[in-house]
Structures are given as structure tokens and as C-alpha cells.
Amino acid sequence: MLQADFKIAFVRRLNETTYQFVIDCPPIAQESWCGRFVHVRCGEKPLRRPISICSIDQDAGTITLVFEVRGDGTAWLAARREGETLNILGPLGNGFFPDKDRPAIFVGGGIGCPPMLGAAQAYGPDAEAILGFRSAKQVILLSEFESSCRRVDVTTDDGSFGRKGFVTDVLQERLTALPQAVVYACGPTPMLKNVAALCAARSVPCYVSLEQRMGCGIGACLVCACKTHEADGDHMRHVCKNGPVFDAREVDFNG
């Protein structure tokens, strides 16, 4: 884990509220893997903003971050330009370790899609992806997924792009075709809960990256606590330190 100022190498606006930054940070890139995140200082805001690592280029020494403007902190971040620096703490958390011996399906919802890109790329070209968005205006990173995966299905709530419905509609069909698959998912909690339930009903392994508000990012505070059911009993785990990736069977989505 490292905290330092790193240069923004590339900026791209993906839609009205979503931005892609490539950060030149060789020491962080060397310690990064899919599913981990960084904590970014946003101006004078007292709390950093956790942003999942979308993809990693260790040869170039860069990581790609994709974030959505949701408040003053991310609005400040969106106003940064190429050549400026960001104070970044990371890499943090535990990520995905895709099982390359089984078919893999990567499921992303909204701003939960970016970390699934890196996970799919780590798995390889036989990966499948299911991406869900509210509408066509929110669709992001589609070409990147299509160039990394053998199959990409897109759903939208309003049917304005891809298939109308939810990611679980497609996932149910894909699990029928690939009963030995393993599922990796990131997105809103209701989506993760439904994905986990669908996988549990079919005895399919499922790993989820939880989205939680974070204070410190290193497990020192209790802001991002979540309840888990494990072999030795119930626990309160820190999403930042013990996750953000968990075995879906252990997560108490009602806790």
C-alpha cells in the first residue's frame, strides 16, 4: 500500500456523468489486481473517495479508474485534466481470483461494470459478460468488454439498448447453458442479492464485490461493516479490508 501524488495520463468522458482516468502510477500498478480499489483525495474534502480499479497495465505502469459523479467530491474529480496529479492511497482490499478451470460469467450493474472488465481480462478471451444499465445513455465500456470477452449481453431497464429487463434474466439462461460456471458480480446491492440467490439455487459458486460507503479504506473505522455467515459463526467484516470481494454464500444481504 502506497500513498503519493500520481499524474493523470488520460481523461475521457464516457457519458454525462461518468469519467475514465488513466493514472500513471507504476508502484500501484505492480501491486494491483482485478477487484482491488484505490482511495482518492478530492480537493479539500476530508474523506477520500473509493474507486475500483477498472483495468491494469503493469507494463505501462498505469491503472484505469472509471467513476460516476455523485456529489461534490466526484464533481471536483471530474474537473481534473490530463497532466494534473491526484493523491492516491492504494491499492486496497482483496480482489477477484478468477477460476480459469471453469466457465466464467462476469456480471456488472451500472458503475459496477468497470471492475468486471479487469476481472474478465484477467480470466481471458473465453469470458462471458452480462452488463445492466438503466438506459442506453448509461451504457459504458461496451467496446472494451466486446474486445475482451467471447460473449457480451446487455440489458437496460427501459429497453432502449440491448435486452429489456435485468441481468438475472440473462444469467438464468446462461447458467442453464453453462451449469458448471462460476459467477463474479459487482453492482447495486439489490442486484447482487438477486444474483447470489440465483446462483445459490443452482449450487453455482458466486463472488460479489460489495459497494459500501468507506471512511478510512484500511479497516480502522466501522463505516463499511457488513454481516457475514461463516463456518465459525456470524461476523461483522470490513468491506474495505476483508473485501470488497466476498463469497456470496457468506454475505448477509438482509443484515
Solvent accessible surface area in square Angstrom, and as a share of the most:
residue,aa,sasa,rsa
1,M,142,0.64
2,L,68,0.34
3,Q,94,0.42
4,A,33,0.25
5,D,92,0.48
6,F,20,0.08
7,K,108,0.46
8,I,1,0.00
9,A,53,0.41
10,F,85,0.35
11,V,31,0.18
12,R,92,0.34
13,R,145,0.53
14,L,34,0.17
15,N,29,0.15
16,E,129,0.58
17,T,59,0.34
18,T,4,0.02
19,Y,29,0.11
20,Q,17,0.08
21,F,1,0.00
22,V,30,0.17
23,I,0,0.00
24,D,58,0.30
25,C,0,0.00
26,P,66,0.41
27,P,63,0.39
28,I,0,0.00
29,A,0,0.00
30,Q,99,0.44
31,E,96,0.43
32,S,5,0.03
33,W,91,0.32
34,C,9,0.05
35,G,2,0.02
36,R,34,0.12
37,F,5,0.02
38,V,0,0.00
39,H,0,0.00
40,V,0,0.00
41,R,105,0.38
42,C,1,0.00
43,G,21,0.20
44,E,173,0.77
45,K,74,0.31
46,P,127,0.80
47,L,98,0.49
48,R,33,0.12
49,R,63,0.23
50,P,48,0.30
51,I,10,0.05
52,S,37,0.24
53,I,1,0.00
54,C,1,0.01
55,S,23,0.15
56,I,54,0.27
57,D,65,0.34
58,Q,78,0.35
59,D,148,0.77
60,A,61,0.47
61,G,3,0.03
62,T,22,0.13
63,I,1,0.00
64,T,17,0.10
65,L,2,0.01
66,V,6,0.03
67,F,8,0.03
68,E,32,0.14
69,V,45,0.26
70,R,169,0.62
71,G,40,0.38
72,D,101,0.52
73,G,0,0.00
74,T,17,0.10
75,A,46,0.36
76,W,81,0.29
77,L,1,0.01
78,A,9,0.07
79,A,48,0.38
80,R,49,0.18
81,R,137,0.50
82,E,95,0.43
83,G,45,0.44
84,E,62,0.28
85,T,73,0.43
86,L,3,0.02
87,N,25,0.13
88,I,0,0.00
89,L,22,0.11
90,G,0,0.00
91,P,4,0.03
92,L,8,0.04
93,G,12,0.11
94,N,66,0.34
95,G,5,0.05
96,F,4,0.01
97,F,147,0.61
98,P,22,0.14
99,D,53,0.28
100,K,133,0.56
101,D,137,0.71
102,R,72,0.26
103,P,43,0.27
104,A,2,0.01
105,I,0,0.00
106,F,0,0.00
107,V,0,0.00
108,G,0,0.00
109,G,6,0.06
110,G,25,0.24
111,I,38,0.19
112,G,0,0.00
113,C,0,0.00
114,P,1,0.01
115,P,3,0.02
116,M,0,0.00
117,L,4,0.02
118,G,8,0.08
119,A,0,0.00
120,A,0,0.00
121,Q,80,0.35
122,A,45,0.35
123,Y,27,0.10
124,G,16,0.16
125,P,110,0.69
126,D,84,0.44
127,A,0,0.00
128,E,6,0.03
129,A,0,0.00
130,I,1,0.01
131,L,0,0.00
132,G,10,0.10
133,F,8,0.03
134,R,142,0.52
135,S,21,0.14
136,A,41,0.32
137,K,151,0.64
138,Q,48,0.21
139,V,27,0.15
140,I,9,0.04
141,L,9,0.04
142,L,37,0.19
143,S,77,0.50
144,E,44,0.20
145,F,0,0.00
146,E,99,0.44
147,S,98,0.63
148,S,19,0.12
149,C,12,0.07
150,R,136,0.49
151,R,96,0.35
152,V,33,0.19
153,D,31,0.16
154,V,15,0.09
155,T,2,0.01
156,T,0,0.00
157,D,73,0.38
158,D,79,0.41
159,G,31,0.30
160,S,63,0.40
161,F,79,0.33
162,G,56,0.54
163,R,102,0.37
164,K,142,0.60
165,G,14,0.13
166,F,131,0.55
167,V,6,0.04
168,T,27,0.15
169,D,57,0.29
170,V,4,0.02
171,L,0,0.00
172,Q,91,0.40
173,E,86,0.38
174,R,34,0.12
175,L,1,0.00
176,T,91,0.53
177,A,60,0.46
178,L,30,0.15
179,P,82,0.51
180,Q,116,0.52
181,A,0,0.00
182,V,4,0.02
183,V,0,0.00
184,Y,4,0.02
185,A,0,0.00
186,C,4,0.02
187,G,0,0.00
188,P,67,0.42
189,T,63,0.37
190,P,91,0.58
191,M,25,0.11
192,L,1,0.00
193,K,84,0.36
194,N,83,0.42
195,V,0,0.00
196,A,11,0.09
197,A,61,0.47
198,L,29,0.14
199,C,1,0.00
200,A,65,0.50
201,A,89,0.69
202,R,89,0.33
203,S,102,0.66
204,V,7,0.04
205,P,30,0.19
206,C,3,0.02
207,Y,73,0.28
208,V,0,0.00
209,S,5,0.03
210,L,15,0.07
211,E,66,0.29
212,Q,74,0.33
213,R,207,0.75
214,M,18,0.08
215,G,13,0.12
216,C,34,0.21
217,G,1,0.01
218,I,80,0.41
219,G,17,0.16
220,A,84,0.65
221,C,36,0.22
222,L,140,0.70
223,V,86,0.50
224,C,1,0.01
225,A,33,0.25
226,C,14,0.08
227,K,67,0.28
228,T,1,0.00
229,H,82,0.36
230,E,47,0.21
231,A,119,0.92
232,D,111,0.58
233,G,32,0.30
234,D,86,0.45
235,H,51,0.23
236,M,120,0.54
237,R,69,0.25
238,H,36,0.16
239,V,0,0.00
240,C,1,0.01
241,K,122,0.52
242,N,55,0.28
243,G,0,0.00
244,P,7,0.04
245,V,19,0.11
246,F,16,0.07
247,D,25,0.13
248,A,8,0.06
249,R,172,0.63
250,E,59,0.26
251,V,15,0.09
252,D,28,0.14
253,F,40,0.17
254,N,123,0.63
255,G,78,0.75
